[in-house]
Amino acid sequence: MTTPERLGQLESLGEPGQWALEYILQLTLENLRLKSQLEQTQAQLKAQEAQLEQLQRQAHRQAAPFRRPESRRSAPPAHPGRKAGHVGFYRPKPDHVDEQIQVNLECCPHCQGPVCDKGSLTQYIEEIPIVRPRVTELITQEGWCERCQCQVYSTHPLQVSRAGGAAGVQLGARALALACDLNKAKGLSMRKTVAVLAEHFGLKLTAGGLALMLQRVAGKTPTRVSTDGGAITPKLGGARR
């Protein structure tokens, strides 16, 4: 018997059947409400269990509780290197050769027997030469001009100043240019610049002496003109120590 037929039989019973129908309807609605409430409770329980598991994992990590939350963490870095399929890069062939070394294969290096089907392998080795300071002893003269009534002296293009005595040992133009590049363009401090000049080029000087040299270079640097017409004087003395 189907459900509608059973409900029809209850209606035929009169007032007791009507009461039974209302009671069945009430129980059905209550069952639906309890079922919906149970589903919501189960969903909340699952969410709380997931949150508890996440907190337990964080508590066992070395950086907890000071680590950043996942929402504030930076994205993982991209894969290093260029993208797959890019054109390969290799060092170009040098435009000049300073020295050529020929190494012949006279015999087998293991048994000293004869070798046949010889071939050649050509390689180019680029190396930094041993750097040794080139020292120039510059001797100039000075004297008194009777006609001009002043002190005059001879000069040379390599001369950077007329200091003598304890200050008579000076850096040349290329050495000064390298010091300016290391300190200003490459961002090395005064002490690191002095260390590079001493360890790799054999030029010995102090950080204070280099600072004074850079100030003199700044004084000799031509003045540039800004867009509004004002003069801009380069400042090379304010370097990091």
C-alpha positions as CSV (number, residue, x, y, z in Angstrom):
1,M,0.0,0.0,0.0
2,T,1.4,3.4,-0.9
3,T,1.7,6.3,1.4
4,P,-1.2,8.3,-0.1
5,E,-3.5,5.3,0.3
6,R,-2.6,5.0,3.9
7,L,-3.2,8.7,4.5
8,G,-6.6,8.3,2.9
9,Q,-7.5,5.6,5.2
10,L,-6.5,7.8,8.2
11,E,-8.8,10.6,6.9
12,S,-11.7,8.1,6.7
13,L,-11.4,7.5,10.4
14,G,-12.7,10.9,11.3
15,E,-11.4,13.0,14.2
16,P,-8.8,10.3,15.4
17,G,-7.5,10.0,11.9
18,Q,-7.1,13.8,11.5
19,W,-5.2,14.0,14.8
20,A,-2.9,11.2,13.6
21,L,-2.2,13.0,10.3
22,E,-1.3,16.2,12.1
23,Y,1.0,14.3,14.5
24,I,2.7,12.6,11.6
25,L,3.3,15.9,9.9
26,Q,4.7,17.4,13.1
27,L,7.1,14.5,13.5
28,T,8.2,14.8,9.9
29,L,9.0,18.5,10.2
30,E,10.9,17.9,13.5
31,N,12.9,15.1,11.8
32,L,13.9,17.5,8.9
33,R,14.9,20.2,11.4
34,L,17.0,17.8,13.4
35,K,18.6,16.4,10.3
36,S,19.6,19.9,9.1
37,Q,20.9,20.8,12.5
38,L,23.0,17.6,12.6
39,E,24.5,18.4,9.2
40,Q,25.5,21.9,10.3
41,T,27.0,20.5,13.5
42,Q,29.1,17.9,11.6
43,A,30.4,20.6,9.2
44,Q,31.4,22.9,12.1
45,L,33.1,19.9,13.8
46,K,35.1,19.1,10.6
47,A,36.2,22.7,10.3
48,Q,37.3,22.8,14.0
49,E,39.2,19.5,13.6
50,A,41.1,20.9,10.5
51,Q,41.9,24.1,12.4
52,L,43.1,22.1,15.4
53,E,45.4,19.9,13.2
54,Q,46.9,23.0,11.6
55,L,47.6,24.6,15.0
56,Q,49.2,21.4,16.2
57,R,51.5,21.3,13.1
58,Q,52.5,24.9,13.6
59,A,53.2,24.3,17.3
60,H,55.7,21.6,16.4
61,R,57.6,23.8,13.8
62,Q,60.9,25.3,14.9
63,A,59.8,28.9,14.1
64,A,56.6,28.8,16.0
65,P,55.1,30.8,17.5
66,F,57.0,33.6,15.8
67,R,56.6,32.5,12.2
68,R,54.4,34.5,9.8
69,P,51.0,33.3,9.0
70,E,50.5,31.7,5.6
71,S,48.5,34.7,4.4
72,R,51.4,37.1,5.0
73,R,54.2,34.9,3.7
74,S,55.9,35.8,0.5
75,A,55.3,33.8,-2.6
76,P,58.0,31.1,-3.4
77,P,60.8,32.4,-5.6
78,A,60.7,31.7,-9.2
79,H,62.9,28.9,-10.7
80,P,66.4,30.3,-11.2
81,G,67.8,30.7,-14.6
82,R,66.2,31.6,-17.9
83,K,63.1,30.0,-19.3
84,A,63.3,26.6,-21.0
85,G,64.0,26.7,-24.7
86,H,66.0,29.9,-24.7
87,V,69.0,30.4,-27.0
88,G,72.1,29.0,-25.5
89,F,74.9,31.4,-24.3
90,Y,78.6,30.7,-24.6
91,R,81.8,32.8,-24.2
92,P,82.8,34.3,-27.5
93,K,86.1,33.6,-29.1
94,P,88.8,36.2,-28.1
95,D,89.6,38.8,-30.7
96,H,93.4,38.4,-30.2
97,V,96.0,35.9,-29.0
98,D,98.9,37.0,-26.9
99,E,100.7,33.7,-26.6
100,Q,100.4,30.4,-28.5
101,I,101.4,27.1,-26.9
102,Q,101.7,23.9,-28.9
103,V,101.7,20.7,-27.0
104,N,102.6,17.7,-29.2
105,L,101.7,14.2,-28.5
106,E,104.9,12.3,-29.3
107,C,103.9,9.0,-27.8
108,C,101.3,7.4,-25.5
109,P,101.6,8.9,-22.0
110,H,100.9,5.4,-20.5
111,C,103.0,2.9,-22.4
112,Q,105.2,5.3,-24.4
113,G,104.1,3.6,-27.6
114,P,103.5,5.3,-31.0
115,V,100.2,7.1,-31.5
116,C,98.2,7.2,-34.8
117,D,95.2,9.2,-36.0
118,K,96.2,12.3,-34.2
119,G,93.9,15.3,-34.0
120,S,94.1,18.8,-32.6
121,L,92.1,20.4,-29.8
122,T,92.2,24.2,-29.8
123,Q,91.2,26.1,-26.6
124,Y,91.5,29.7,-25.5
125,I,92.4,30.5,-21.9
126,E,91.7,34.0,-20.7
127,E,93.8,34.9,-17.7
128,I,94.5,38.0,-15.7
129,P,98.2,38.9,-15.9
130,I,100.3,39.3,-12.9
131,V,99.8,42.9,-11.9
132,R,102.8,44.9,-10.8
133,P,102.7,48.7,-10.2
134,R,104.5,50.6,-12.9
135,V,106.5,53.2,-11.0
136,T,107.6,56.4,-12.8
137,E,110.2,58.6,-11.1
138,L,109.1,62.1,-12.2
139,I,111.7,64.9,-11.7
140,T,110.5,68.4,-12.4
141,Q,112.3,71.7,-11.8
142,E,111.3,75.0,-10.3
143,G,112.9,78.4,-10.2
144,W,112.5,82.1,-10.0
145,C,111.5,84.2,-13.1
146,E,113.2,87.6,-13.0
147,R,110.9,89.0,-15.7
148,C,107.6,87.7,-14.1
149,Q,108.8,88.1,-10.6
150,C,107.3,84.8,-9.5
151,Q,108.1,81.1,-8.9
152,V,107.8,79.0,-12.0
153,Y,108.1,75.2,-12.5
154,S,108.0,72.5,-15.2
155,T,105.1,70.1,-15.4
156,H,104.3,66.8,-17.0
157,P,100.9,65.2,-18.0
158,L,101.4,62.3,-15.5
159,Q,101.8,64.8,-12.7
160,V,98.8,64.9,-10.4
161,S,100.1,67.4,-7.8
162,R,103.3,69.2,-6.7
163,A,103.5,67.7,-3.3
164,G,106.9,66.4,-2.3
165,G,108.7,64.9,0.6
166,A,106.5,62.5,2.6
167,A,103.6,63.2,0.1
168,G,105.8,62.6,-2.9
169,V,104.4,59.1,-3.6
170,Q,101.1,59.5,-5.4
171,L,98.7,57.4,-7.5
172,G,98.5,57.9,-11.3
173,A,95.4,58.8,-13.3
174,R,94.4,55.2,-14.0
175,A,94.8,54.1,-10.4
176,L,92.7,57.1,-9.3
177,A,90.0,56.3,-11.9
178,L,89.9,52.7,-10.7
179,A,89.6,53.8,-7.0
180,C,86.7,56.2,-8.0
181,D,85.0,53.4,-9.9
182,L,85.2,50.9,-7.0
183,N,84.1,53.4,-4.4
184,K,81.5,55.4,-6.2
185,A,80.1,53.2,-9.0
186,K,80.5,49.8,-7.5
187,G,79.6,50.8,-3.9
188,L,82.7,49.6,-2.1
189,S,83.6,51.3,1.2
190,M,86.9,53.2,1.5
191,R,88.5,50.4,3.5
192,K,87.4,47.7,1.0
193,T,88.6,49.9,-1.9
194,V,92.0,50.3,-0.2
195,A,92.1,46.5,0.4
196,V,91.4,45.7,-3.3
197,L,94.1,48.1,-4.5
198,A,96.6,46.6,-2.1
199,E,95.9,42.9,-2.5
200,H,95.3,42.8,-6.2
201,F,97.4,45.7,-7.6
202,G,100.1,46.2,-5.0
203,L,99.1,49.9,-4.3
204,K,99.4,50.7,-0.6
205,L,97.5,53.6,0.9
206,T,95.1,54.3,3.8
207,A,91.4,55.0,3.7
208,G,92.0,58.6,4.9
209,G,94.6,59.1,2.1
210,L,92.1,57.8,-0.5
211,A,89.4,60.1,0.8
212,L,91.7,63.1,0.3
213,M,92.6,61.9,-3.2
214,L,88.9,61.6,-4.1
215,Q,88.2,65.1,-2.8
216,R,91.0,66.4,-5.1
217,V,89.5,64.5,-8.0
218,A,86.1,66.0,-7.2
219,G,87.7,69.5,-7.3
220,K,89.1,68.8,-10.8
221,T,85.9,67.3,-12.2
222,P,84.1,69.6,-14.7
223,T,80.9,71.1,-13.4
224,R,77.7,70.0,-15.0
225,V,74.6,72.2,-15.6
226,S,71.2,71.0,-14.4
227,T,68.0,71.3,-16.3
228,D,67.0,74.5,-14.5
229,G,70.3,76.2,-15.4
230,G,71.9,75.8,-12.0
231,A,75.4,74.3,-11.6
232,I,75.9,70.9,-10.1
233,T,79.2,70.1,-8.6
234,P,80.0,66.4,-8.2
235,K,80.6,65.4,-4.6
236,L,83.1,62.5,-4.3
237,G,84.2,63.1,-0.7
238,G,81.2,61.8,1.1
239,A,82.0,58.1,0.8
240,R,81.4,55.3,3.2
241,R,84.2,54.4,5.5
